[in-house]
Amino acid sequence: MAEKVTFEQDMKNLEEIVKRLEQGDIPLEEAIEKFKQGMDLSKKLQNTLLQAEETLTKVIDDNGDEQLFEKEEITNMFSLY
């Protein structure tokens, strides 16, 4: 079974693709393929970040029910008094 690629590995792969494209010395066909790969990785990474944000903004109340954690509450928790 194939090993699951981590967020960090995908990010590194995306950075390598961007670096390669920025060099500008690759054939057009390869550049197009790398661009497509980069776009796919970018979408995958964005979805992972959105899922993480959704997970981090949920809390369990005293009754065991899941509640959304409001951004204002997060801001208040981390503000200096």
Secondary structure, DSSP 8 states (H G I E B T S, - for coil): ------HHHHHHHHHHHHHHHHH--S-HHHHHHHHHHHHHHHHHHHHHHHHHHHHHTEEE-TTS-EEE--HHHHHHHHS--
